């Protein structure tokens, strides 16, 4: 499967899952989420990738749900904060 085919499949899956979860046509920045997962996996340990992305999405959901931020802004902020935390951990030399 080529990269464009993988990208199309991933985007279709994301849209399908969002609808199944009752999120409608949620605009997901897949590249940002995957980038965060990659940095977390390489800076902490591999299993940190799904945990980090879950926690970022949870934080974004809380911010958007409470009206503190629009959904896209909330996700961008949560991803940025999580990336900063991961990078701080890496620069502190606490990699495992």
C-alpha positions, -999 to 999 in steps of 0.1 A, spaced: 0 0 0 14 34 -10 17 63 14 -12 82 -2 -33 51 1 -24 47 37 -32 84 43 -66 80 27 -74 49 47 -63 66 79 -84 97 72 -114 76 63 -110 55 95 -107 86 116 -139 101 101 -157 68 106 -146 63 142 -155 100 150 -190 94 137 -193 61 156 -182 79 188 -209 106 183 -184 133 174 -199 140 140 -176 155 114 -148 163 138 -119 180 122 -89 160 134 -53 172 127 -40 136 122 -5 148 115 -3 166 148 -17 136 167 7 112 150 36 136 155 28 138 192 26 100 194 60 96 177 78 121 200 62 104 230 72 70 219 108 79 213 112 102 243 95 81 270 88 45 260 67 32 231 35 27 251 36 63 260 24 72 225 -13 61 229 -14 73 265 0 107 256 -24 112 227 -53 100 248 -45 124 276 -41 153 252 -74 146 236 -91 142 270 -77 176 280 -89 191 248 -123 176 252 -126 191 287 -115 225 275 -139 225 246 -168 210 266 -165 236 293 -165 264 267 -129 275 276 -118 270 240 -132 261 206 -125 224 197 -97 230 172 -80 256 195 -84 232 225 -68 203 206 -39 225 193 -32 238 228 -34 203 243 -10 189 217 14 218 222 14 214 260 19 176 257 48 181 232 64 206 256 60 181 285 76 153 264 104 175 252 111 188 288 113 152 300 137 143 271 159 174 277 160 166 314 177 133 306 151 112 322 145 89 291 139 53 299 
